[in-house]
Amino acid sequence: MKNSLLLEGLSDAVGFVAGALLGYGLGQVLGLDIFTPGYGSASMGGIVLVGLGGGAGRTLARRWRARITNQKEE
């Protein structure tokens, strides 16, 4: 049980951070910098991409974890 909770936490964290970094990178490519002064449209667009990337990364990590858990049970 303890190892499964550790796997859950680590995989969620890695998925979220990886997705957020991909969202940040995509924002940089599109010219949407989250660190521009103020809350202009470019900054808000970059923040949205980071949030969406983090959420998508966490979702993919949970799907991966569910798949490997089902393989262990079979």
C-alpha positions as CSV (number, residue, x, y, z in Angstrom):
1,M,0.0,0.0,0.0
2,K,2.8,2.4,0.9
3,N,4.5,1.9,-2.4
4,S,1.3,2.4,-4.4
5,L,0.8,5.8,-2.6
6,L,4.3,6.8,-3.4
7,L,3.9,5.7,-7.0
8,E,0.7,7.7,-7.2
9,G,2.2,10.9,-5.8
10,L,5.4,10.7,-7.8
11,S,3.7,10.0,-11.1
12,D,1.2,12.8,-10.5
13,A,4.0,15.2,-9.7
14,V,6.1,14.2,-12.7
15,G,3.2,14.3,-15.1
16,F,2.1,17.7,-13.9
17,V,5.5,19.3,-14.0
18,A,6.3,17.7,-17.4
19,G,3.0,18.9,-18.8
20,A,3.4,22.4,-17.4
21,L,6.9,22.7,-18.9
22,L,5.6,21.6,-22.2
23,G,2.8,24.2,-21.9
24,Y,5.4,26.8,-21.0
25,G,7.5,25.8,-24.0
26,L,4.6,26.0,-26.4
27,G,3.7,29.4,-25.0
28,Q,7.3,30.6,-25.6
29,V,7.1,29.3,-29.2
30,L,3.8,31.2,-29.7
31,G,5.1,34.4,-28.1
32,L,3.0,34.0,-24.9
33,D,5.4,34.8,-22.0
34,I,4.0,34.2,-18.5
35,F,6.6,36.5,-17.0
36,T,5.8,39.7,-18.9
37,P,4.9,42.5,-16.5
38,G,1.2,43.0,-15.9
39,Y,-1.7,40.8,-16.9
40,G,-1.9,41.3,-20.6
41,S,-3.4,38.9,-23.0
42,A,0.0,37.4,-23.9
43,S,0.7,36.7,-20.2
44,M,-2.7,35.3,-19.5
45,G,-2.5,33.1,-22.6
46,G,0.8,31.7,-21.4
47,I,-0.6,31.0,-17.9
48,V,-3.5,29.2,-19.5
49,L,-1.2,27.0,-21.5
50,V,0.9,26.1,-18.5
51,G,-2.3,25.2,-16.6
52,L,-3.7,23.1,-19.4
53,G,-0.3,21.4,-19.9
54,G,-0.1,20.6,-16.2
55,G,-3.6,19.1,-16.1
56,A,-3.0,17.1,-19.3
57,G,0.3,15.8,-18.0
58,R,-1.4,14.7,-14.7
59,T,-4.2,13.0,-16.6
60,L,-1.7,11.1,-18.8
61,A,0.2,10.0,-15.7
62,R,-3.0,8.7,-14.1
63,R,-3.9,6.8,-17.3
64,W,-0.4,5.3,-17.4
65,R,-0.6,4.3,-13.8
66,A,-4.0,2.7,-14.3
67,R,-2.6,0.7,-17.2
68,I,0.4,-0.6,-15.4
69,T,-1.7,-1.4,-12.3
70,N,-4.1,-3.5,-14.5
71,Q,-1.2,-5.3,-16.1
72,K,0.1,-6.3,-12.6
73,E,-3.3,-7.8,-11.6
74,E,-3.6,-10.0,-14.7
